[in-house]
Amino acid sequence: MALVRGRAGVRRQQQQRERAARAWETHPVTPGPDTNAVRDLVGWFRREGADLPWRRTRDRWAVLVSEVMLQATPVSRVIPYYNQWMRRWPVPADLAAATVGDALAAWQGLGYPRRARHLHAIATIVTASGWPSSDRYEDLPGVGAYTADALRCFADGQQVLPGDVNVRRVVARRFPGGWPGAPRGRAWDAGQAMMDLGREYCRARAPRCDGGCPVRAGCPAADAGVVDEVTPRTRRQARYEGSLRQRRGFLLRALAEDGRVPVASDPEAAEGLVAEGLADRRGSLLVSAGSAR
């Protein structure tokens, strides 16, 4: 037990160092042109920000579900899944009472199914023990630095700027000196505004710098013509067609439809799903996770 506590302590210390290293996320508001740009950005968002279902609540569970679904997945694709999920499991206890297989079936088609398994695990933990304190969010299964900061900002109202890929791109281009901070009480608006800006104007490809960007005036990257050069590089996703990921997806789709599939249909993919807790094995059959118990 001492070793477990020791490892947990080391992990918490590492997480604290990582949060401290992301200094731009909690930088205090300082007067200057960048501060004015943030105020303009917040004003633009309050007038024209996208009306998304997860923006109508500050419920921690709803925020978590949306953030997990939005990982590497377009907003338009997430909306119907989010609405269906929240109608079926509006609180963690509802999902905890279901099986992992139920969660995976509802997730079918959204991609990266281990995200559904993580949500089920979190629901089970929260139902049994309650939510951890905000500085311990990263102890939850599958919750990394960004998702933890998103919970702190969008659910808890803390003065944190969650740094997803869109936000990091906007900061690199428009605020190269560091995030100047949000107006007091406007961290939620600023965070959502940065995401909308990155999605609508400050895009990775074909940015619309002169197409109505609300913070174009004084943008260092646009003014210097170095938008592409200062953009953080992201890792290119491996090919999906013909990959093991695709084959695993075929098996999960069959499980969602029929509840079972022969292991022999794809032994390698079946073995991987069982190893990751995304399916169970019953003799020669692959069955929905949780149903073999």
C-alpha positions in Angstrom: 0.0 0.0 0.0 2.9 2.3 0.8 4.2 1.8 -2.7 0.8 2.6 -4.2 0.5 5.8 -2.2 4.1 6.7 -3.2 3.3 6.3 -6.9 0.1 8.3 -6.5 2.0 11.0 -4.8 4.7 11.1 -7.5 1.9 11.3 -10.2 0.2 14.2 -8.4 3.5 16.1 -8.1 4.1 15.6 -11.8 0.6 16.8 -12.6 1.2 19.9 -10.5 4.4 20.6 -12.3 2.7 20.2 -15.7 0.0 22.7 -14.6 2.6 25.2 -13.5 4.4 24.8 -16.8 1.2 25.8 -18.6 1.6 29.3 -17.2 -0.2 31.0 -20.0 -3.4 29.3 -19.0 -3.6 31.0 -15.7 -1.7 34.2 -16.4 -3.2 37.2 -14.5 -4.9 39.9 -16.6 -2.4 42.7 -17.5 -3.3 46.0 -19.3 -2.3 46.2 -22.9 -3.3 45.6 -26.5 -3.7 41.8 -25.9 -6.0 42.4 -23.0 -8.2 44.6 -25.3 -8.1 41.8 -27.9 -9.4 39.3 -25.4 -12.2 41.7 -24.4 -13.1 42.1 -28.1 -13.0 38.3 -28.5 -15.4 37.8 -25.5 -17.7 40.4 -26.9 -17.8 38.7 -30.3 -18.5 35.4 -28.7 -21.4 36.7 -26.7 -22.9 38.1 -29.9 -22.1 35.3 -32.3 -20.9 32.2 -30.4 -22.2 28.9 -31.5 -25.2 27.6 -29.6 -24.1 24.1 -28.6 -26.1 21.9 -26.2 -23.2 21.5 -23.7 -22.9 25.3 -23.4 -26.4 25.5 -21.8 -25.2 23.8 -18.6 -22.4 24.0 -16.1 -23.1 20.5 -14.9 -19.8 18.7 -14.3 -21.0 15.4 -15.8 -22.4 17.0 -18.9 -19.2 19.0 -19.4 -17.1 15.9 -19.0 -19.2 13.9 -21.5 -19.0 16.7 -24.1 -15.3 17.2 -23.7 -14.5 13.4 -24.0 -16.7 13.2 -27.1 -15.1 16.2 -28.7 -11.6 14.7 -28.5 -10.4 14.4 -32.1 -14.1 14.5 -33.3 -15.9 17.3 -35.1 -18.6 19.3 -33.3 -21.2 18.4 -35.9 -20.6 14.7 -35.4 -20.7 14.9 -31.6 -24.0 16.8 -31.2 -26.4 13.9 -31.9 -24.3 11.5 -29.8 -24.2 13.9 -26.9 -27.9 14.5 -26.9 -28.7 10.8 -27.0 -26.2 10.0 -24.3 -27.4 12.7 -21.9 -31.1 11.7 -22.5 -30.2 8.1 -21.6 -27.6 8.7 -18.8 -28.2 12.3 -17.5 -26.2 11.6 -14.3 -23.2 9.3 -13.6 -25.3 6.9 -11.5 -27.4 6.1 -14.6 -24.4 5.0 -16.6 -22.8 3.2 -13.7 -25.9 1.0 -13.5 -25.5 0.0 -17.2 -22.8 -2.3 -18.6 -19.7 -1.2 -20.4 -21.2 -2.9 -23.4 -24.2 -0.6 -23.2 -21.9 2.4 -23.3 -19.9 1.0 -26.2 -23.0 0.3 -28.2 -24.2 3.9 -27.7 -20.8 5.1 -28.7 -20.7 3.0 -31.9 -19.8 5.2 -34.9 -18.1 8.0 -32.9 -14.7 6.4 -32.9 -12.0 5.8 -30.3 -14.3 3.5 -28.2 -12.0 3.5 -25.1 -13.4 6.9 -24.4 -16.8 5.3 -23.7 -15.1 2.8 -21.4 -13.4 5.6 -19.5 -16.7 7.4 -19.1 -18.3 4.3 -17.7 -15.3 3.9 -15.3 -15.6 7.5 -14.2 -19.4 7.2 -13.6 -18.7 4.1 -11.4 -16.1 6.0 -9.4 -18.2 9.2 -9.0 -21.3 7.2 -8.1 -19.4 5.4 -5.3 -17.2 8.1 -4.0 -18.2 11.5 -5.4 -16.2 13.8 -7.6 -12.6 14.4 -6.6 -11.4 17.9 -5.8 -10.6 20.0 -8.9 -6.8 19.5 -8.4 -7.3 15.7 -8.6 -9.4 15.5 -11.8 -6.5 13.9 -13.6 -6.8 10.9 -11.2 -9.9 9.9 -13.1 -9.6 7.3 -15.9 -8.7 8.8 -19.2 -8.7 12.4 -17.9 -5.6 14.3 -19.0 -4.4 17.8 -18.6 -6.7 19.4 -21.1 -9.9 17.7 -20.0 -9.1 18.5 -16.3 -8.6 22.2 -17.2 -11.9 22.1 -19.2 -13.7 20.8 -16.1 -12.1 23.5 -14.0 -13.1 26.3 -16.4 -16.4 25.2 -18.0 -17.9 23.4 -14.9 -16.2 25.0 -11.9 -15.8 28.5 -13.3 -12.0 28.7 -12.5 -9.8 31.3 -14.3 -8.2 28.7 -16.5 -7.8 28.6 -20.3 -8.1 24.9 -21.4 -5.5 24.4 -24.1 -6.9 22.1 -26.8 -5.4 22.1 -30.3 -7.5 25.1 -31.5 -6.6 27.2 -28.4 -2.9 26.4 -28.7 -3.0 27.4 -32.3 -4.7 30.7 -31.6 -2.3 31.5 -28.7 0.7 30.8 -30.9 -0.5 33.1 -33.6 -2.4 35.9 -31.9 -0.9 35.9 -28.4 2.8 34.8 -28.9 3.8 36.6 -25.7 1.4 34.4 -23.7 -2.3 34.4 -22.8 -3.0 37.8 -21.1 -5.9 36.4 -19.1 -9.7 36.7 -19.3 -11.7 39.6 -17.8 -12.8 38.8 -14.3 -15.7 36.4 -14.3 -15.4 35.7 -18.1 -13.0 32.7 -18.2 -15.9 30.5 -19.4 -16.7 32.9 -22.3 -13.0 33.4 -23.1 -12.3 29.7 -23.3 -15.4 29.0 -25.5 -14.6 32.0 -27.6 -11.0 30.8 -28.3 -12.4 27.4 -29.4 -14.9 29.0 -31.8 -12.2 31.4 -33.1 -9.9 28.4 -33.8 -12.7 26.5 -35.5 -14.2 29.3 -37.6 -11.4 31.8 -38.4 -8.0 30.8 -37.0 -8.1 27.4 -38.7 -5.2 25.1 -39.2 -5.6 25.2 -42.9 -6.8 28.2 -44.9 -7.2 30.6 -42.0 -9.7 33.4 -42.5 -7.5 36.2 -41.2 -9.1 38.9 -43.4 -12.5 37.2 -43.6 -14.0 38.8 -40.5 -11.7 37.5 -37.7 -12.8 39.5 -34.6 -9.2 39.9 -33.4 -7.4 40.4 -36.7 -6.3 44.0 -35.8 -2.8 43.8 -34.3 -2.4 40.0 -34.9 1.4 39.5 -34.9 1.4 36.4 -37.1 -1.0 37.9 -39.7 0.8 41.2 -39.8 4.2 39.6 -40.3 2.8 37.0 -42.8 4.1 34.1 -40.7 0.8 32.4 -39.8 1.9 29.0 -41.1 5.4 29.3 -39.7 4.3 29.8 -36.1 1.5 27.3 -36.1 2.2 24.3 -33.8 2.6 21.1 -35.7 0.3 18.2 -34.9 1.0 14.6 -35.4 -0.6 13.1 -38.6 -3.1 10.4 -37.8 -2.2 6.9 -39.1 -4.2 5.6 -42.0 -7.5 4.1 -40.9 -8.5 2.1 -44.0 -7.2 -1.5 -43.6 -5.8 -0.8 -40.2 -6.3 -2.8 -37.0 -8.4 0.0 -35.7 -10.8 -0.5 -38.5 -11.0 -4.2 -38.0 -11.7 -3.7 -34.3 -14.4 -1.2 -35.3 -16.0 -3.9 -37.4 -16.1 -6.3 -34.4 -17.5 -3.6 -32.1 -20.2 -2.7 -34.6 -21.2 -6.4 -34.8 -21.3 -6.6 -31.0 -23.5 -3.5 -30.9 -25.9 -5.1 -33.4 -25.9 -8.7 -32.3 -24.3 -8.9 -28.9 -21.8 -11.6 -30.0 -19.4 -12.5 -32.8 -17.1 -15.5 -33.4 -13.5 -14.8 -32.2 -12.3 -16.7 -35.2 -13.6 -14.0 -37.5 -10.6 -11.8 -36.5 -8.6 -13.3 -33.6 -6.1 -10.5 -33.5 -8.7 -7.7 -33.3 -10.8 -9.8 -30.8 -7.8 -10.3 -28.5 -7.1 -6.6 -28.5 -10.6 -5.7 -27.6 -10.7 -8.2 -24.7 -7.3 -6.9 -23.5 -8.5 -3.3 -23.4 -11.8 -4.2 -21.7 -13.9 -3.3 -24.7 -15.3 -6.8 -25.0 -15.5 -10.1 -23.1 -14.8 -13.6 -24.3 -17.2 -16.5 -23.7 -15.6 -19.6 -25.1 -15.3 -19.2 -28.9 -17.4 -16.0 -28.9 -16.7 -12.4 -28.4 -19.5 -10.8 -26.4 -20.4 -7.3 -25.2 -18.2 -6.0 -22.3 -19.9 -6.8 -19.0 -22.2 -9.4 -20.3 -20.0 -12.4 -19.6 -20.1 -11.8 -15.9 
